[in-house]
């Protein structure tokens, strides 16, 4: 887990959440769900990788229609990946193949 990168990603995700909270109540709820993790990540105190289940809100994209906001979804995905320990070699390979 790259702590400085996690902090940057937390700031970027919070920015997207603030933007989308003005137009979608689901973004407000997602922000509330993630707030404790965002605070820890920005403070540099989130130092151990999380399990997938420990990053709340993923269902809000598929079940609550937040996937319509690509920039928010990407910011969430990037933060979630880093909070879980960063990209795996398989994910890095897949990203390279998609370029």
Secondary structure, DSSP 8 states (H G I E B T S, - for coil): --HHHHHHHHHHHHHHHHHHHTT-HHHHHHHHHHHHHHHHHHHT---S---GGGSTTTHHHHTSSGGG-HHHHHHHHHHHHHHTTS--HHHHHHHHHH-
